[in-house]
């Protein structure tokens, strides 16, 4: 689940790049970039949830 | 490749001032190192401080041998991709091992010196989050990866005429992504590295018992923590003023306001954290107040050279309110064991500073540039860092074995404690 969240996050980055290229006007560009950040936030929340669910007390991740 | 530009935009007196400011900047690193030590346990204090020093050394060597080649400076050359009709300068190009650095223009030398100090700061941030369980060898490996592979790419994008710095020229987004003292390049990157370290290394033994609330594990020396904050202030002034002069070409007349904004942001943050903890717990919390102060300094790295004094104070207050609340959420709700609070202080503080710099900047389109910079660091670098650390953990185990954690990192890794004349009591947190 953590990896799923972390895979989503680069999608937000590419959306922000797409906004720069596709929208010259300030308003739609800003809105699109904010959506891209929202995608990243969702990815981060999923990754954090994955950390909470996978957490074994007093241990790091398996090597 | 873009051609090199050897002309310096700064006068000789400005360059001398920048050198003096950069000589002060290591005090910020010393302050953060002291805070890292104070927020850890007494039985790991020597290992923590030695770790800070070894990590700084590793980061400097790694950056000198490999990283500086890719990071470059504003006058250096870089690799450029042409996509959608625009140039995307994505990687610096220079000689390995700093060959010929002595013949470079003084402005370029100062920029590279700034980058060296920046990576030294960025590398010690995750060490604080891994306190009391992260091996020295792991800290060294993390510093090597950050200094040789990760930081140079971002530093080039932000500072050395990379594509983020060129957002204004290529896409009309303000003056491009502005990060004069490394809020994104140093602190957001370091804070996200801290999160990755906590994810990979896990929590301290006994921190989150199977039943009940998280165990409180307060820092062992409030004097180190608070004195570290005061020391860091001096270094931060050096970083912020040198960054404004080097990366924004701010005139000398603008530097006193930048210094004033740094002070106001830190002061506002401390006042807000003091008030929040006083209201919430009945008494102000020393370590959280220290976190608030430091978060204010981190936010000032993004905004001090860009905004005016009133917004600087407001930014500080906002950071100071967020910091203690986020520390609590991360520990109690999200089970993230971050002894130094680095994720909140460095990552969240930097985010607030970068967004505020976009909101309060006088240039149209600056907010967009700041958002794209944040989206880049968060969306691209966090997954990359976690992946690198995950692979690194297979070769250099991050976490010490249970016996080492029980007896303390000092005895386990160094063979002696930081306070040999003190009696070490049994730890009640082991259940």
Contacts between the chains, C-beta under 8 A, distances in Angstrom:
chain1	res1	chain2	res2	distance
A	2	B	199	7.2
A	6	B	382	7.1
A	6	B	383	4.2
A	6	B	386	5.9
A	6	B	387	7.7
A	7	B	383	7.2
A	9	B	378	6.9
A	9	B	379	4.6
A	9	B	380	7.8
A	9	B	382	6.2
A	9	B	383	5.3
A	10	B	379	5.5
A	10	B	380	5.8
A	10	B	383	5.9
A	11	B	379	7.6
A	12	B	375	5.9
A	12	B	378	7.6
A	12	B	379	4.3
A	13	B	375	5.5
A	13	B	376	5.8
A	13	B	378	7.9
A	13	B	379	3.3
A	13	B	380	4.7
A	14	B	379	8.0
A	15	B	375	7.9
A	16	B	371	7.1
A	16	B	372	5.1
A	16	B	375	3.9
A	16	B	376	7.2
A	16	B	379	7.4
A	17	B	372	7.7
A	19	B	372	8.0
A	20	B	167	7.3
A	20	B	171	4.9
A	20	B	173	7.3
A	20	B	372	6.5
A	21	B	84	4.5
A	21	B	86	7.6
A	24	B	172	7.5
A	26	B	364	7.5
A	26	B	365	6.5
A	26	B	368	6.9
A	29	B	368	6.0
A	30	B	367	6.9
A	30	B	368	5.7
A	30	B	371	7.4
A	33	B	368	6.3
A	33	B	371	4.7
A	33	B	372	6.3
A	33	B	375	6.6
A	34	B	371	7.0
A	36	B	375	5.4
A	36	B	379	7.6
A	37	B	371	6.4
A	37	B	374	6.9
A	37	B	375	5.6
A	37	B	378	7.7
A	40	B	375	6.3
A	40	B	378	5.2
A	40	B	379	4.6
A	43	B	379	7.6
A	44	B	378	7.4
A	44	B	382	7.5
A	48	B	334	5.6
A	48	B	336	7.7
A	51	B	199	5.5
A	51	B	334	7.6
A	51	B	335	7.4
A	51	B	336	7.3
A	52	B	334	6.4
A	52	B	335	5.5
A	55	B	202	7.4
A	55	B	203	7.3
A	55	B	208	7.2
A	55	B	335	5.7
A	56	B	202	7.5
A	57	B	203	7.6
A	57	B	208	5.8
A	57	B	209	6.9
A	57	B	210	5.8
A	58	B	202	7.1
A	58	B	203	6.7
A	58	B	204	7.6
A	58	B	205	4.4
A	58	B	206	6.7
A	58	B	207	7.5
A	58	B	208	7.8
A	58	B	402	7.9
A	59	B	202	5.1
A	59	B	399	7.8
A	60	B	133	7.8
A	60	B	200	6.1
A	60	B	201	4.6
A	60	B	202	3.5
A	60	B	393	7.6
A	60	B	398	6.2
A	60	B	399	4.1
A	61	B	199	7.0
A	61	B	200	5.4
A	61	B	201	7.9
A	61	B	202	6.7
A	61	B	390	7.3
A	61	B	393	7.0
A	63	B	393	5.8
A	63	B	394	5.4
A	63	B	397	6.0
